[in-house]
């Protein structure tokens, strides 16, 4: 398994921590490709050191959210005060097999279904006080 595609190096986490500490009153959103949230159990779909990222973020009150992609589907979770958001794909959506389903979770084609019928995107508005507004926008691929 190649973790390089879903792994933040220690140096990257240190840069993030320093940026959050640099201006602790400035609300910030962390954006990355493989996120710490998501329903997909496939090892290639997730950030493998998500606990390290979340530890860095929840300790800072100005860490508002993590926005990521990769899943081709919108997901919203929250860990303490940090929102974990994924964006839908601007190409097509994917649905992932869930844990417990009788498919090989490590076989991408067996555990994912493509839905080319719509595409979308997420727009965020971050207010100076840290309030975050998120809107999903969908377009049919008629």
C-alpha positions as CSV (number, residue, x, y, z in Angstrom):
1,X,0.0,0.0,0.0
2,X,1.4,3.4,-1.0
3,X,0.7,5.7,1.9
4,X,2.4,8.7,0.2
5,X,-0.8,9.7,-1.4
6,X,-2.7,9.9,1.9
7,X,-0.1,10.9,4.4
8,X,1.0,14.3,5.8
9,X,4.7,14.4,6.6
10,X,5.8,15.6,10.0
11,X,7.2,18.7,8.4
12,X,3.8,19.5,6.8
13,X,2.0,19.2,10.2
14,X,4.6,21.4,11.8
15,X,4.1,24.1,9.1
16,X,0.3,23.9,9.7
17,X,0.7,24.2,13.5
18,X,3.0,27.2,13.0
19,X,0.6,28.9,10.6
20,X,-2.3,28.4,13.1
21,X,-0.1,29.7,16.0
22,X,1.1,32.7,13.9
23,X,-2.2,34.6,14.1
24,X,-4.4,32.8,16.7
25,X,-7.3,35.2,16.2
26,X,-7.5,34.6,12.5
27,X,-9.9,31.8,11.5
28,X,-8.4,29.3,9.1
29,X,-9.5,26.4,6.9
30,X,-7.1,23.6,6.1
31,X,-7.4,22.3,2.5
32,X,-6.0,19.0,1.3
33,X,-6.8,16.2,-1.1
34,X,-7.1,13.2,1.1
35,X,-9.2,14.2,4.1
36,X,-9.8,12.9,7.6
37,X,-13.5,12.3,7.0
38,X,-15.4,10.0,4.8
39,X,-17.4,6.8,4.6
40,X,-15.0,4.9,2.3
41,X,-13.1,2.1,4.0
42,X,-10.8,1.7,0.9
43,X,-7.3,2.4,2.1
44,X,-6.5,4.6,-0.9
45,X,-9.4,7.0,-0.1
46,X,-8.3,8.4,3.3
47,X,-5.7,10.3,5.1
48,X,-3.7,7.7,6.9
49,X,-2.5,9.9,9.8
50,X,-5.8,11.7,10.3
51,X,-5.4,11.5,14.1
52,X,-2.1,13.6,13.9
53,X,-3.9,16.2,11.8
54,X,-6.9,16.4,14.1
55,X,-4.7,16.6,17.2
56,X,-3.0,19.7,15.6
57,X,-6.3,21.3,14.7
58,X,-8.5,20.7,17.7
59,X,-5.8,22.2,20.0
60,X,-6.2,25.6,18.1
61,X,-9.4,27.6,18.5
62,X,-8.8,29.3,15.1
63,X,-8.9,26.0,13.2
64,X,-12.4,26.1,11.7
65,X,-12.5,23.4,9.1
66,X,-10.8,20.9,6.9
67,X,-11.9,20.9,3.3
68,X,-10.9,17.9,1.1
69,X,-11.8,16.2,-2.1
70,X,-10.9,12.8,-3.4
71,X,-14.1,11.0,-2.4
72,X,-16.2,12.5,-5.3
73,X,-19.0,12.9,-2.7
74,X,-20.0,15.5,-0.1
75,X,-19.5,14.5,3.5
76,X,-19.9,16.6,6.7
77,X,-18.6,15.7,10.1
78,X,-17.4,17.6,13.1
79,X,-14.6,16.8,15.6
80,X,-14.9,19.1,18.6
81,X,-15.0,22.6,17.0
82,X,-13.4,21.6,13.6
83,X,-15.8,20.9,10.7
84,X,-14.6,18.1,8.3
85,X,-16.0,18.7,4.8
86,X,-15.5,17.0,1.5
87,X,-16.5,18.5,-1.8
88,X,-18.5,16.7,-4.4
89,X,-16.7,16.2,-7.7
90,X,-17.0,18.6,-10.6
91,X,-16.8,15.5,-12.9
92,X,-19.0,12.7,-11.4
93,X,-20.0,11.3,-8.1
94,X,-18.9,8.0,-6.5
95,X,-20.7,5.9,-3.9
96,X,-18.5,3.7,-1.8
97,X,-19.3,0.3,-0.3
98,X,-19.7,0.6,3.5
99,X,-17.9,-1.5,6.1
100,X,-19.7,-4.8,6.5
101,X,-20.8,-5.1,2.9
102,X,-19.8,-8.3,1.2
103,X,-17.3,-6.8,-1.3
104,X,-13.6,-6.7,-1.2
105,X,-13.0,-3.3,0.4
106,X,-9.5,-3.1,-1.2
107,X,-10.8,-3.8,-4.7
108,X,-11.6,-0.3,-6.0
109,X,-13.9,-1.3,-8.8
110,X,-15.8,-3.7,-6.6
111,X,-16.3,-1.2,-3.8
112,X,-17.1,2.0,-5.8
113,X,-19.9,2.9,-8.1
114,X,-19.7,5.8,-10.5
115,X,-22.7,8.1,-10.8
116,X,-22.1,10.4,-13.9
117,X,-25.7,11.8,-13.7
118,X,-24.7,14.9,-11.7
119,X,-21.7,16.9,-10.6
120,X,-21.3,19.6,-8.1
121,X,-19.1,21.8,-5.9
122,X,-19.1,23.2,-2.4
123,X,-18.8,27.0,-1.7
124,X,-17.5,28.2,1.7
125,X,-17.9,31.6,3.4
126,X,-15.7,32.1,6.4
127,X,-16.6,35.1,8.5
128,X,-13.9,37.1,10.5
129,X,-15.4,35.6,13.7
130,X,-14.9,32.1,12.5
131,X,-18.5,31.3,11.5
132,X,-18.4,29.0,8.5
133,X,-21.2,28.8,5.9
134,X,-21.1,25.9,3.5
135,X,-23.3,25.5,0.4
136,X,-23.5,22.6,-2.0
137,X,-24.4,23.3,-5.6
138,X,-25.5,20.5,-8.0
139,X,-25.8,20.4,-11.8
140,X,-27.4,17.5,-13.7
141,X,-25.2,16.1,-16.4
142,X,-28.1,15.8,-18.9
